[in-house]
Amino acid sequence: MGQRDARPGPLGRRSAAGVLLLGMMAAGLSLAWKPSGVPEARAQDPPARALRVVVHVNFAQTTRERTGLSNVDNMIKAAAEEGVPIEIEVVCHAEGIRLVEKARTELADEVADLIGRGVRFAACRNTMRQRSITPEGLLPGVVIVPSGAYEVVRRQQDGATYFKP
């Protein structure tokens, strides 16, 4: 049989430092290892910051509008599950004004439900003027902003995340 390496040093078999180094490495790996399926503890996470979202609606397609409102609903639910406050504004201008018009929308109930849950719906005054839409022609709870495009940009500048369905 060959001789054992008795030299001291980090790689020597009888080296105390080598054994200690290997032990520390093993301990570090076991602390870092997490079995799959076990959720991470979040106690050390900082308090949740409110998510701010601006939803841009400048199209008139019922299927796409419905999908967009469903997306908004899903954002609210996901944020609630994670305990994260969320602020959502849906800005409607150009062809998208139809979503908040009493006479033309097919989704009045869905809009009313989201308004009741704190979602802000904004209609563009420029579009309303161009199309002769009065404030009374909008769904209850819809606010009027001077310019839909400006409102989208302003909200982004203020830190809101842009979302377009």
TADAVEN-V468903 format. One record per backbone hydrogen bond with DSSP energy under -1.0 kcal/mol. NH is the residue of the N-H (numbers start at 1). CO is the residue of the C=O. If there is no record, write none. Layout:
((NH:CO) (NH:CO))
This chain:
((15:12) (19:15) (20:16) (21:17) (22:18) (23:19) (24:20) (25:21) (26:22) (27:23) (28:24) (29:25) (30:26) (31:27) (32:28) (33:29) (38:35) (45:42) (51:85) (53:87) (54:161) (55:89) (56:163) (57:91) (65:61) (66:62) (67:63) (68:64) (69:65) (70:66) (71:67) (72:68) (73:69) (74:70) (75:71) (76:72) (77:73) (78:74) (79:75) (80:76) (81:77) (82:78) (84:79) (87:51) (89:53) (90:120) (91:55) (92:122) (93:57) (96:93) (97:94) (98:95) (99:96) (100:97) (101:98) (102:137) (105:101) (111:107) (112:108) (113:109) (114:110) (115:111) (116:112) (118:115) (119:114) (120:88) (122:90) (123:143) (124:92) (125:145) (126:146) (128:124) (129:125) (130:126) (131:127) (133:128) (137:134) (138:135) (139:100) (142:139) (143:121) (145:123) (151:147) (152:148) (153:149) (154:150) (155:151) (156:152) (157:153) (158:154) (159:156) (160:155) (161:52) (163:54))
